Amino acid sequence: MREDVEALDIRDVTANWVNAEVLGRQIDERIKALADLSDTPLFFGRLDFLHAPGADRPENAQGAERARDAEPAEPAEDVEDVEDAEDAEDGRPGAGAVDRRFYIGRRHVHDADGDPMVIDWRAPVSQAFYRGSRKDPMDIGLRRRFGYTGGELTAYEDEHLTDPAEAETTSRLLQQEIEKPRVGPMRDIVATIQPEQDEIVRAGLGGTVCVQGGPGTGKTAVGLHRVAYLLYAYRDRLARTGTLVVGPNRSFLHYIEQVLPALGELEVKQATVDDLVAHVEVRGVDEPATALLKGDVRMAEVLRRAVRSHVTLPDEAVVVVRGSRRWRVPAYELEEIVQELLARDIRYGAAREALPQRIAHAVLVRMEQSGEAPDDRVQDAVARNAAVKAAVKAIWPPVDPAKLVLRLLSDPEFLAAQSEGVLDEDERKLLLWTRPARSARSAKWSAADAVLIDEAADLVRRTPSLGHVVLDEAQDLSPMQYRAVGRRCTTGSATVLGDLAQGTTPWATRTWEEALRHLGKPDGVIEELTAGFRVPTDVITYASRLLPHIAPGLTPVASVRENPGFFEIRRVDAAEAVVAACGELLRNEGSVGLIAADARVPVLAEALAAAGVGYLSPGEETTVSTRLTLVPASLAKGLEYDYVVLDEPAAVVDGEPDERTGLRRLYVALTRAVSGLLVTHTAPLPPHLA
């Protein structure tokens, strides 16, 4: 398929050089999408339907009989046996079962004649691979899963969903995939998507979906695979409107950045909320109470008032001179025009652009009443008249969003006027800078200030909307940050991913209903994932002791892992003992994360260096030679490691401004392990873990 594209000659099919450039770029992108990934197999499953899709289906008893007739050879131990078994079943090409047999893979693959060899996992016929069960076999006689090692086919297992004599078992290959060591960036889960996950992945583009999922439930993977599905099912629409993945930080985005390319999707943009609102350079940090207030949804009303406060009702007429004639629009009529624009509540900038045309239209009415016959060109000329432009500048002056926010944070009288009845006096004091900046450029803006400026910018000029936005780790966003993301999908939809128990900011989300309202998607559907595929049973059971204190009423994650995992709590007396614990875990295969309170990271870094142990920072890719990552607890969210050493849980809790936030931070740190967790401590453990 790649060679066919590379061989295309477009010299005689393009009308001009612009067409040639566009077509050439599309061909290059197609070639990239068809690139071979040596360790990524093209297919991972096979479906044998009892009947060709669309054909009439007999009763279940007949279907079960036909399924047994098609029973294959015994499970294979190596690739040669797999191939022999396939040959025994397939017979020759064109055998009768071929039109009922489909290989499922990461992308569509066809042969030289254009006939499909592998069906894209997102195609409707592939849905049965993920959702077929003994209760609802979906006309599947045989479902086969293939197992790979380093991209090499090594095993397979079969399920006869309509055979009552075959007991229901847990997929061994699924368990092996879950247990596989985590080295390098996040992998796709396309071969192991579960039925409840598939329902979310294949939800339509028209609605917003919010996924509440505890640690290891696969919510991030579900969100990314949903993007891939939507791009497959609604490609033309999303090609025009765009798709965006929003993550909590750069380390997280780097960790997930290879998932969509592995699924053949190369055009999806990624950003943090800070990237979206980067109108100014952020150089300052707010106190927690100030940041909490700036993130409060009430600030949206304060900003709306502040923007509209620039409008001044006219107190004198506008006189337009054209040739020897003078046309006068009285002040009361100008006021009616301004009041009408204010009542429509359109964007400040759009109303400002409409005002000169409205004044010009009033002049044209007077011209027509006097017997003239002006056209649109005359109206445009009147709108550009110096007197009209001067009136617009006086009535509806331009507003710079950054300067507006600067004035609010610097001018007590202006802030008081715009926040009357919204904020109290103590709250205004929190907002006001002790040393106001001279200009917007010299101001030490905080991250929360940048969000306020983005809100003001949208009040002046509409923010362009995308077709779909995926928002991950959403539980940490403030109401104003939700509004900032919502502005990017006002005419599109969103997929919101998060876990209320992992909210570690002072303004952490309390309910998903509230979050969806701030996002502008109050009708969004809330789904919950409770089956844990990543965190070992013993580890998630221990971490769940914190749930009654951090998220009462939230359903604990139930691990489906057969392996309970390695779990140990060890008292130590120095940082050197923590380094030794890391050395023990590095003897195993896979990645190791050393997670510690932010204040403890320099001490541990020094101890690692003294012991000659190499380590990485979050976001850096692990290699065979360096598999240890030193992770500040504040950056651990969303990351995963085969083995985790958690240093001083009490220090993690104490590093946050309040106990609840600290316990939530600890919950995040406890649930980063895939195979094992070793907790080291000198100080007593938090009593909530007793």
C-alpha positions as CSV (number, residue, x, y, z in Angstrom):
1,M,0.0,0.0,0.0
2,R,2.9,2.3,0.8
3,E,4.7,1.5,-2.5
4,D,1.5,2.2,-4.4
5,V,1.3,5.7,-2.9
6,E,5.0,6.4,-3.4
7,A,4.6,5.4,-7.1
8,L,1.9,8.0,-7.8
9,D,2.7,10.4,-10.5
10,I,0.8,13.7,-10.1
11,R,2.5,15.8,-12.8
12,D,-0.4,15.4,-15.2
13,V,-3.3,15.7,-12.8
14,T,-2.6,19.1,-11.1
15,A,-3.8,22.3,-12.6
16,N,-1.1,24.5,-11.0
17,W,1.7,24.6,-8.6
18,V,-0.6,25.2,-5.6
19,N,-2.6,22.0,-6.4
20,A,0.7,20.2,-6.8
21,E,1.9,21.4,-3.4
22,V,-1.3,20.4,-1.6
23,L,-1.6,17.0,-3.3
24,G,2.1,16.4,-2.6
25,R,1.7,17.1,1.0
26,Q,-1.3,14.8,1.3
27,I,0.7,12.1,-0.4
28,D,3.5,12.6,2.1
29,E,1.1,12.4,5.0
30,R,-0.4,9.2,3.6
31,I,3.0,7.6,3.3
32,K,3.8,8.6,7.0
33,A,0.5,7.1,8.1
34,L,1.4,3.8,6.3
35,A,4.8,3.6,7.9
36,D,5.8,0.1,9.3
37,L,6.3,0.0,13.1
38,S,8.5,-3.0,13.7
39,D,7.1,-3.8,17.1
40,T,3.5,-3.0,16.3
41,P,1.6,-5.9,14.7
42,L,-0.9,-5.1,12.0
43,F,-3.6,-7.4,13.4
44,F,-4.4,-8.7,16.8
45,G,-7.6,-10.6,16.5
46,R,-9.9,-12.6,14.2
47,L,-13.7,-13.0,14.0
48,D,-15.5,-15.9,12.4
49,F,-19.1,-15.0,12.1
50,L,-21.7,-17.7,11.8
51,H,-23.2,-15.9,8.8
52,A,-21.9,-13.2,6.5
53,P,-22.7,-9.8,8.0
54,G,-26.2,-8.8,6.9
55,A,-27.3,-12.3,6.2
56,D,-30.3,-13.9,8.0
57,R,-29.2,-15.6,11.2
58,P,-30.6,-19.0,12.4
59,E,-31.5,-19.8,15.9
60,N,-28.8,-20.0,18.6
61,A,-28.8,-23.8,18.7
62,Q,-27.9,-24.1,15.0
63,G,-25.3,-21.3,15.4
64,A,-23.6,-23.2,18.2
65,E,-23.5,-26.3,16.1
66,R,-21.9,-24.5,13.2
67,A,-19.4,-22.9,15.5
68,R,-18.4,-26.3,16.8
69,D,-18.0,-27.6,13.2
70,A,-15.5,-24.8,12.6
71,E,-13.5,-25.5,15.7
72,P,-9.7,-25.0,15.0
73,A,-6.6,-26.8,16.0
74,E,-5.3,-26.7,19.7
75,P,-3.8,-23.4,20.9
76,A,-0.3,-23.0,19.5
77,E,2.9,-22.6,21.4
78,D,4.9,-20.8,18.7
79,V,4.4,-18.9,15.4
80,E,5.0,-22.0,13.2
81,D,2.1,-23.8,15.0
82,V,0.0,-20.7,14.6
83,E,0.6,-20.7,10.8
84,D,-0.1,-24.4,10.6
85,A,-3.4,-24.0,12.5
86,E,-4.4,-21.1,10.2
87,D,-3.6,-23.2,7.1
88,A,-5.7,-26.1,8.5
89,E,-8.7,-23.8,9.0
90,D,-8.4,-21.6,5.9
91,G,-7.9,-24.4,3.4
92,R,-7.1,-22.5,0.2
93,P,-7.8,-18.8,-0.5
94,G,-11.4,-18.4,-1.4
95,A,-12.7,-21.1,0.9
96,G,-16.3,-20.8,1.9
97,A,-15.6,-19.3,5.3
98,V,-13.6,-16.4,4.0
99,D,-16.5,-14.1,3.6
100,R,-17.4,-14.6,7.2
101,R,-13.8,-14.3,8.6
102,F,-12.3,-10.9,9.5
103,Y,-8.9,-10.1,10.8
104,I,-9.0,-7.0,13.2
105,G,-6.1,-4.6,13.4
106,R,-4.9,-1.1,14.0
107,R,-5.7,0.1,10.5
108,H,-7.3,-1.1,7.3
109,V,-5.0,-3.1,5.0
110,H,-5.9,-4.3,1.5
111,D,-4.2,-6.4,-1.1
112,A,-3.1,-5.6,-4.6
113,D,-6.7,-6.1,-5.9
114,G,-8.1,-3.8,-3.2
115,D,-9.7,-6.6,-1.2
116,P,-9.5,-6.1,2.6
117,M,-7.0,-8.3,4.5
118,V,-7.3,-6.5,7.8
119,I,-10.3,-4.6,9.1
120,D,-9.8,-1.3,11.0
121,W,-10.7,-1.8,14.7
122,R,-13.0,1.2,14.4
123,A,-15.1,-0.3,11.6
124,P,-18.7,-1.3,12.6
125,V,-18.0,-5.0,12.0
126,S,-15.1,-4.9,14.5
127,Q,-17.4,-3.9,17.3
128,A,-18.3,-7.5,17.9
129,F,-14.7,-8.3,18.7
130,Y,-14.9,-6.1,21.8
131,R,-18.5,-6.5,22.9
132,G,-19.4,-10.1,22.0
133,S,-20.0,-12.3,25.0
134,R,-21.7,-15.5,25.9
135,K,-24.9,-13.6,26.9
136,D,-24.8,-11.8,23.6
137,P,-22.5,-13.6,21.1
138,M,-23.4,-11.1,18.3
139,D,-23.3,-14.0,15.8
140,I,-19.7,-14.8,16.5
141,G,-18.7,-18.5,16.1
142,L,-15.1,-17.9,17.0
143,R,-13.1,-15.1,18.4
144,R,-9.4,-15.4,18.3
145,R,-6.8,-13.2,20.1
146,F,-3.2,-13.2,18.9
147,G,-0.3,-12.7,21.2
148,Y,3.0,-11.0,20.2
149,T,6.4,-10.6,21.7
150,G,8.4,-7.7,20.4
151,G,6.2,-7.6,17.3
152,E,6.6,-11.3,16.6
153,L,3.5,-13.6,16.6
154,T,4.0,-16.1,19.4
155,A,0.6,-17.4,20.6
156,Y,-3.1,-17.3,20.1
157,E,-6.3,-18.3,22.1
158,D,-9.8,-19.0,20.9
159,E,-13.3,-18.4,22.3
160,H,-16.4,-20.2,21.0
161,L,-19.0,-17.8,22.3
162,T,-22.0,-20.0,21.2
163,D,-20.7,-23.3,22.5
164,P,-22.3,-24.1,25.9
165,A,-19.8,-26.8,26.6
166,E,-16.9,-24.3,26.7
167,A,-16.5,-22.6,30.1
168,E,-16.1,-18.9,30.3
169,T,-12.5,-18.0,31.2
170,T,-10.4,-14.9,31.7
171,S,-8.2,-14.2,28.6
172,R,-4.7,-15.2,29.4
173,L,-3.4,-12.9,26.6
174,L,-5.3,-10.0,28.2
175,Q,-3.6,-10.7,31.5
176,Q,-0.2,-10.9,29.9
177,E,-0.8,-7.6,28.1
178,I,-1.7,-6.0,31.5
179,E,1.3,-7.5,33.2
180,K,3.7,-6.5,30.4
181,P,6.6,-4.2,31.6
182,R,6.1,-0.5,31.1
183,V,9.3,0.9,29.4
184,G,9.0,4.0,27.2
185,P,5.9,6.0,26.4
186,M,2.3,5.0,26.9
187,R,1.0,2.2,24.6
188,D,-2.3,1.8,22.9
189,I,-4.9,-0.7,24.3
190,V,-6.6,-1.3,21.0
191,A,-6.2,-5.1,21.4
192,T,-7.6,-5.3,24.9
193,I,-10.4,-2.7,25.0
194,Q,-13.1,-4.0,27.3
195,P,-16.9,-3.8,26.5
196,E,-17.6,-1.0,29.0
197,Q,-14.6,1.0,27.5
198,D,-15.7,0.3,23.9
199,E,-19.2,1.8,24.6
200,I,-17.5,5.1,25.6
201,V,-15.0,4.9,22.7
202,R,-17.7,4.6,20.1
203,A,-20.1,7.2,21.5
204,G,-21.1,9.6,18.8
205,L,-19.6,13.0,18.0
206,G,-22.7,15.0,18.8
207,G,-22.6,14.6,22.6
208,T,-20.2,15.3,25.4
209,V,-19.0,12.3,27.5
210,C,-17.5,12.6,31.0
211,V,-15.6,9.6,32.3
212,Q,-15.1,9.1,36.0
213,G,-12.4,6.5,36.4
214,G,-10.1,5.5,39.3
215,P,-6.4,4.7,39.0
216,G,-5.7,2.0,36.4
217,T,-9.2,1.9,34.8
218,G,-7.8,3.0,31.5
219,K,-9.7,6.4,31.3
220,T,-6.8,8.1,29.5
221,A,-6.4,5.3,27.0
222,V,-10.2,5.3,26.4
223,G,-10.1,9.1,25.7
224,L,-7.3,8.7,23.2
225,H,-8.9,5.8,21.5
226,R,-12.2,7.8,21.4
227,V,-10.3,10.5,19.4
228,A,-9.0,7.9,17.0
229,Y,-12.5,6.5,16.6
230,L,-14.1,9.9,16.0
231,L,-11.5,10.7,13.4
232,Y,-12.3,7.5,11.6
233,A,-16.1,7.9,11.8
234,Y,-16.3,11.7,11.2
235,R,-13.1,12.4,9.4
236,D,-14.3,15.0,7.0
237,R,-16.0,17.1,9.6
238,L,-13.1,16.9,12.1
239,A,-10.6,17.6,9.3
240,R,-12.4,21.0,8.9
241,T,-12.9,21.8,12.6
242,G,-9.9,20.2,14.3
243,T,-9.3,18.0,17.3
244,L,-7.3,18.8,20.5
245,V,-6.1,16.8,23.5
246,V,-5.6,18.8,26.7
247,G,-3.4,17.4,29.4
248,P,-2.2,18.6,32.8
249,N,1.4,19.2,32.0
250,R,4.1,18.7,29.4
251,S,5.5,15.5,31.0
252,F,2.0,13.9,30.7
253,L,1.6,14.9,27.1
254,H,5.1,13.5,26.2
255,Y,4.1,10.3,27.9
256,I,0.9,9.8,25.8
257,E,2.1,11.4,22.5
258,Q,2.8,8.0,20.7
259,V,-0.6,6.5,21.2
260,L,-2.5,8.2,18.4
261,P,0.4,7.9,15.8
262,A,0.5,4.1,16.5
263,L,-3.2,4.1,15.6
264,G,-2.5,6.0,12.3
265,E,-3.7,9.4,13.5
266,L,-0.9,12.1,13.1
267,E,-2.8,15.4,13.0
268,V,-4.2,15.7,16.6
269,K,-2.8,18.6,18.5
270,Q,-1.9,18.5,22.2
271,A,-1.7,21.3,24.7
272,T,-2.0,22.1,28.4
273,V,-4.5,24.7,29.7
274,D,-1.6,27.1,30.2
275,D,-0.8,26.7,26.5
276,L,-4.3,27.6,25.5
277,V,-4.4,30.8,27.5
278,A,-0.8,32.0,26.8
279,H,-1.7,35.6,25.9
280,V,1.0,36.9,28.4
281,E,4.2,35.5,29.8
282,V,3.6,33.9,33.2
283,R,6.2,34.9,35.7
284,G,4.4,35.1,39.0
285,V,2.7,32.8,41.5
286,D,-0.4,33.5,43.5
287,E,-1.1,32.6,47.1
288,P,-3.5,29.6,47.3
289,A,-6.4,31.8,48.5
290,T,-5.9,34.3,45.7
291,A,-5.6,31.6,43.0
292,L,-8.8,30.0,44.4
293,L,-10.6,33.3,44.1
294,K,-9.3,34.0,40.6
295,G,-10.5,30.6,39.5
296,D,-14.0,31.2,40.9
297,V,-16.7,31.4,38.3
298,R,-17.9,34.7,39.8
299,M,-14.9,36.3,38.1
300,A,-16.6,35.8,34.8
301,E,-19.3,38.2,35.8
302,V,-16.8,40.8,37.1
303,L,-14.9,40.7,33.8
304,R,-18.2,40.9,31.8
305,R,-19.1,44.1,33.7
306,A,-15.6,45.5,33.3
307,V,-15.7,45.1,29.6
308,R,-19.1,46.6,29.1
309,S,-18.2,49.5,31.5
310,H,-16.2,51.0,28.6
311,V,-19.4,51.7,26.7
312,T,-20.6,55.3,27.2
313,L,-24.1,56.4,26.2
314,P,-23.9,59.4,23.7
315,D,-24.9,62.8,24.9
316,E,-24.5,64.7,21.6
317,A,-25.6,64.2,18.0
318,V,-23.4,62.9,15.1
319,V,-23.2,65.2,12.1
320,V,-22.0,63.7,8.8
321,V,-21.0,66.1,6.0
322,R,-21.3,64.8,2.4
323,G,-20.8,67.3,-0.3
324,S,-22.9,70.4,0.5
325,R,-25.3,68.4,2.7
326,R,-25.2,67.8,6.4
327,W,-26.9,64.8,7.9
328,R,-27.6,64.8,11.6
329,V,-28.3,61.7,13.8
330,P,-29.6,63.0,17.2
331,A,-28.2,61.7,20.6
332,Y,-31.5,60.0,21.5
333,E,-31.4,57.9,18.3
334,L,-27.7,57.0,18.9
335,E,-28.6,55.9,22.4
336,E,-31.3,53.6,21.0
337,I,-28.7,52.0,18.7
338,V,-26.2,51.5,21.6
339,Q,-28.9,50.1,23.9
340,E,-30.0,47.7,21.2
341,L,-26.5,46.4,20.7
342,L,-26.0,46.1,24.5
343,A,-29.3,44.1,24.8
344,R,-28.2,41.7,22.1
345,D,-25.2,40.8,24.4
346,I,-22.9,40.0,21.4
347,R,-19.2,40.2,21.7
348,Y,-17.8,43.6,22.5
349,G,-15.6,43.7,19.4
350,A,-18.4,42.5,17.1
351,A,-20.8,45.2,18.5
352,R,-18.1,47.8,18.1
353,E,-17.8,46.9,14.4
354,A,-21.5,46.9,14.0
355,L,-22.0,50.4,15.5
356,P,-20.6,52.5,12.6
357,Q,-22.8,50.5,10.2
358,R,-25.8,51.2,12.3
359,I,-25.0,54.9,12.5
360,A,-24.5,54.9,8.7
361,H,-27.8,53.2,8.2
362,A,-29.5,55.9,10.1
363,V,-27.9,58.5,7.8
364,L,-29.0,56.6,4.7
365,V,-32.6,56.5,5.9
366,R,-32.5,60.3,6.1
367,M,-30.9,60.5,2.6
368,E,-33.7,58.3,1.2
369,Q,-36.3,60.5,3.0
370,S,-34.9,63.5,1.2
371,G,-35.2,61.9,-2.2
372,E,-31.7,60.5,-2.7
373,A,-31.0,56.8,-3.7
374,P,-27.9,55.8,-1.8
375,D,-26.5,52.2,-2.2
376,D,-24.2,50.0,0.0
377,R,-21.1,51.8,-1.2
378,V,-22.5,55.1,0.3
379,Q,-23.3,53.3,3.6
380,D,-19.7,52.0,3.8
381,A,-18.4,55.4,3.0
382,V,-20.5,57.0,5.7
383,A,-19.4,54.3,8.2
384,R,-15.8,55.4,7.5
385,N,-16.6,59.1,7.9
386,A,-14.4,60.9,10.4
387,A,-17.3,62.1,12.5
388,V,-18.7,58.5,12.7
389,K,-15.3,57.1,13.6
390,A,-14.9,59.7,16.3
391,A,-18.3,59.0,17.7
392,V,-17.6,55.2,17.8
393,K,-14.3,55.8,19.5
394,A,-16.0,57.9,22.2
395,I,-19.0,55.6,22.7
396,W,-17.5,52.2,22.2
397,P,-13.7,52.4,22.6
398,P,-11.4,49.5,21.9
399,V,-10.5,47.2,24.9
400,D,-7.2,45.4,25.4
401,P,-7.9,42.3,27.5
402,A,-4.5,42.3,29.3
403,K,-4.8,46.0,30.1
404,L,-8.3,45.5,31.4
405,V,-7.3,42.7,33.8
406,L,-4.3,44.8,34.9
407,R,-6.7,47.7,35.8
408,L,-8.9,45.4,37.7
409,L,-6.0,44.0,39.8
410,S,-4.4,47.5,40.3
411,D,-7.3,50.0,40.6
412,P,-9.4,49.5,43.9
413,E,-12.2,51.9,42.7
414,F,-12.5,50.2,39.3
415,L,-12.5,46.7,40.9
416,A,-15.1,47.8,43.5
417,A,-17.4,49.2,40.9
418,Q,-17.3,46.1,38.7
419,S,-17.6,43.5,41.5
420,E,-20.3,45.2,43.6
421,G,-22.7,42.5,44.8
422,V,-20.4,39.8,43.5
423,L,-17.3,40.0,45.7
424,D,-17.0,41.2,49.3
425,E,-14.3,43.7,50.5
426,D,-12.0,40.9,51.8
427,E,-12.1,39.2,48.5
428,R,-11.2,42.4,46.7
429,K,-8.2,42.9,48.9
430,L,-7.0,39.4,47.9
431,L,-7.2,40.3,44.3
432,L,-5.5,43.7,44.4
433,W,-1.7,43.7,43.8
434,T,0.3,45.3,46.6
435,R,2.7,46.8,44.1
436,P,0.8,47.5,40.8
437,A,2.7,47.0,37.6
438,R,3.3,50.0,35.3
439,S,2.2,48.2,32.2
440,A,0.8,44.8,31.0
441,R,4.2,43.9,29.6
442,S,6.1,44.4,32.8
443,A,3.4,42.8,35.1
444,K,4.3,39.5,36.8
445,W,1.3,37.6,35.6
446,S,0.3,34.3,37.3
447,A,-1.3,31.3,35.6
448,A,-4.7,32.3,37.0
449,D,-4.2,35.8,35.6
450,A,-3.7,34.4,32.1
451,V,-7.0,32.5,32.4
452,L,-8.7,35.8,33.3
453,I,-7.2,37.5,30.3
454,D,-8.4,34.7,28.1
455,E,-11.9,35.2,29.5
456,A,-11.7,38.9,28.7
457,A,-10.3,38.2,25.2
458,D,-13.3,36.0,24.5
459,L,-15.7,38.8,25.7
460,V,-14.1,41.0,23.1
461,R,-13.6,38.6,20.3
462,R,-15.0,35.0,20.0
463,T,-12.5,32.2,20.5
464,P,-12.4,29.8,17.5
465,S,-14.1,26.5,18.2
466,L,-12.8,23.0,17.5
467,G,-14.8,20.0,16.5
468,H,-13.8,17.9,19.5
469,V,-11.7,18.4,22.6
470,V,-10.4,15.7,25.0
471,L,-9.7,17.0,28.5
472,D,-7.7,14.7,30.7
473,E,-7.1,15.0,34.5
474,A,-9.9,17.4,34.5
475,Q,-10.6,17.1,38.2
476,D,-7.8,19.7,38.9
477,L,-9.3,22.5,36.9
478,S,-10.9,25.6,38.3
479,P,-14.3,26.8,37.0
480,M,-12.5,29.5,35.0
481,Q,-10.2,27.0,33.5
482,Y,-13.2,24.8,32.5
483,R,-14.6,27.9,30.8
484,A,-11.3,28.4,28.9
485,V,-11.4,24.9,27.6
486,G,-15.2,25.1,26.9
487,R,-14.6,28.1,24.7
488,R,-12.5,25.9,22.4
489,C,-15.5,23.6,21.7
490,T,-18.6,25.8,21.9
491,T,-19.8,24.4,18.6
492,G,-18.2,21.0,19.0
493,S,-18.2,18.3,21.7
494,A,-15.8,17.1,24.4
495,T,-14.6,14.1,26.2
496,V,-13.8,14.8,29.9
497,L,-11.6,12.4,31.8
498,G,-10.8,12.4,35.5
499,D,-11.0,11.0,39.0
500,L,-12.6,13.1,41.7
501,A,-10.4,11.3,44.3
502,Q,-7.2,12.6,42.6
503,G,-8.1,16.3,42.7
504,T,-5.0,18.0,44.2
505,T,-5.7,21.7,43.7
506,P,-7.5,24.0,46.2
507,W,-10.2,24.4,43.6
508,A,-10.5,20.7,42.7
509,T,-13.8,19.6,41.1
510,R,-16.5,18.6,43.6
511,T,-19.0,17.0,41.1
512,W,-18.9,16.2,37.4
513,E,-22.3,17.9,36.9
514,E,-20.8,21.1,38.2
515,A,-17.7,20.7,35.9
516,L,-19.9,20.1,32.8
517,R,-21.9,23.3,33.6
518,H,-18.7,25.4,33.7
519,L,-17.6,23.7,30.5
520,G,-20.8,24.8,28.8
521,K,-21.9,21.2,28.3
522,P,-24.6,20.7,31.0
523,D,-26.2,17.8,29.0
524,G,-23.0,15.8,28.9
525,V,-23.4,12.1,29.8
526,I,-21.4,10.9,32.9
527,E,-19.9,7.3,32.7
528,E,-18.0,5.5,35.4
529,L,-15.2,3.0,35.0
530,T,-14.5,0.9,38.1
531,A,-12.6,-2.2,36.8
532,G,-8.9,-1.7,37.4
533,F,-6.5,-3.1,34.9
534,R,-3.2,-1.5,35.9
535,V,-2.8,-1.3,39.7
536,P,-2.2,-4.7,41.5
537,T,-4.9,-5.9,43.9
538,D,-2.9,-5.4,47.1
539,V,-1.8,-2.0,46.1
540,I,-5.2,-0.6,45.2
541,T,-6.8,-2.1,48.3
542,Y,-4.2,-0.3,50.5
543,A,-4.6,3.0,48.6
544,S,-8.4,2.7,48.8
545,R,-8.2,3.1,52.6
546,L,-7.9,6.9,51.9
547,L,-11.2,7.1,49.8
548,P,-13.5,7.7,52.8
549,H,-11.4,10.7,53.7
550,I,-10.8,12.2,50.3
551,A,-13.9,11.2,48.2
552,P,-16.7,9.8,50.3
553,G,-19.3,7.9,48.3
554,L,-16.9,7.2,45.4
555,T,-16.9,3.6,44.2
556,P,-13.5,2.0,44.9
557,V,-11.6,0.5,42.0
558,A,-11.9,-3.3,41.8
559,S,-8.7,-4.8,40.3
560,V,-9.2,-7.5,37.8
561,R,-5.6,-8.5,38.0
562,E,-4.9,-12.2,38.8
563,N,-1.5,-11.3,40.1
564,P,-1.9,-9.6,43.5
565,G,1.4,-7.7,42.8
566,F,4.4,-7.0,45.1
567,F,3.6,-4.8,48.0
568,E,5.8,-3.9,51.0
569,I,6.0,-1.2,53.7
570,R,9.5,-0.7,55.0
571,R,10.9,1.6,57.8
572,V,14.2,3.1,56.8
573,D,16.6,5.5,58.6
574,A,18.2,7.5,55.7
575,A,18.0,8.4,52.1
576,E,20.7,5.8,51.3
577,A,18.2,3.1,52.3
578,V,15.7,4.5,49.8
579,V,18.3,4.3,47.1
580,A,19.0,0.7,48.1
581,A,15.3,-0.1,47.7
582,C,15.4,1.3,44.2
583,G,18.4,-0.9,43.5
584,E,16.4,-3.9,44.6
585,L,13.5,-3.2,42.3
586,L,15.8,-2.4,39.3
587,R,16.8,-6.1,39.4
588,N,13.4,-6.8,37.9
589,E,12.4,-6.1,34.3
590,G,10.7,-2.8,33.6
591,S,10.6,0.8,34.8
592,V,11.0,2.0,38.3
593,G,9.6,5.3,39.7
594,L,10.9,6.9,42.8
595,I,8.1,9.2,44.0
596,A,8.7,11.7,46.7
597,A,7.4,14.9,48.2
598,D,8.7,17.9,46.1
599,A,10.8,19.1,49.0
600,R,12.5,15.7,49.3
601,V,13.5,15.4,45.7
602,P,16.9,17.3,46.0
603,V,17.9,15.1,49.0
604,L,17.1,11.9,47.0
605,A,18.8,13.3,43.9
606,E,22.0,13.9,45.9
607,A,21.8,10.3,47.4
608,L,21.3,8.8,43.9
609,A,24.2,10.7,42.5
610,A,26.4,9.7,45.4
611,A,25.5,6.0,44.8
612,G,26.2,6.3,41.1
613,V,22.6,5.5,40.2
614,G,21.5,7.2,37.0
615,Y,17.9,8.5,36.8
616,L,15.6,10.5,34.6
617,S,13.1,13.3,35.1
618,P,9.4,12.9,34.4
619,G,8.7,13.0,30.7
620,E,12.1,11.7,29.7
621,E,11.9,8.3,28.0
622,T,13.2,5.3,29.8
623,T,15.9,3.2,28.1
624,V,17.4,-0.2,28.7
625,S,20.3,1.3,30.6
626,T,18.4,3.9,32.6
627,R,15.0,2.7,33.9
628,L,14.7,4.8,37.1
629,T,12.7,8.1,37.1
630,L,12.8,10.5,40.1
631,V,9.3,11.9,40.3
632,P,8.1,14.9,42.4
633,A,4.7,13.9,43.8
634,S,3.2,17.0,42.2
635,L,4.1,15.6,38.7
636,A,3.1,11.9,39.3
637,K,-0.5,12.2,38.1
638,G,-1.2,10.2,35.0
639,L,2.2,8.5,34.9
640,E,2.8,4.8,35.5
641,Y,5.8,2.6,36.3
642,D,6.2,-1.1,36.7
643,Y,7.6,-0.7,40.2
644,V,7.3,2.3,42.5
645,V,9.3,3.3,45.6
646,L,7.2,5.8,47.5
647,D,9.3,7.9,49.9
648,E,7.8,9.3,53.1
649,P,4.0,9.3,52.7
650,A,3.7,11.8,55.6
651,A,5.9,14.3,53.8
652,V,3.7,14.0,50.7
653,V,0.7,14.9,52.8
654,D,2.5,17.7,54.7
655,G,3.7,19.2,51.4
656,E,0.1,20.4,50.5
657,P,-1.7,23.4,52.0
658,D,-4.5,21.3,53.6
659,E,-4.9,17.7,54.7
660,R,-7.5,16.7,52.2
661,T,-5.3,17.8,49.3
662,G,-2.3,16.1,50.8
663,L,-4.2,12.8,51.2
664,R,-5.3,13.1,47.6
665,R,-1.8,13.7,46.5
666,L,-0.8,10.6,48.4
667,Y,-3.6,8.6,46.8
668,V,-2.2,9.5,43.4
669,A,1.4,8.5,44.4
670,L,0.3,5.2,45.8
671,T,-1.5,4.2,42.6
672,R,1.3,4.7,40.0
673,A,2.6,1.1,40.2
674,V,1.8,-1.7,37.7
675,S,3.6,-4.6,39.3
676,G,4.8,-3.6,42.7
677,L,5.0,-0.9,45.4
678,L,7.5,-0.4,48.1
679,V,6.7,2.3,50.7
680,T,9.7,3.6,52.6
681,H,9.3,5.8,55.7
682,T,11.2,7.2,58.7
683,A,8.3,9.3,60.1
684,P,5.1,7.5,61.1
685,L,2.7,6.8,58.3
686,P,-0.5,8.9,58.1
687,P,-3.1,7.5,60.4
688,H,-5.6,7.3,57.6
689,L,-3.6,4.3,56.2
690,A,-3.9,2.4,59.4
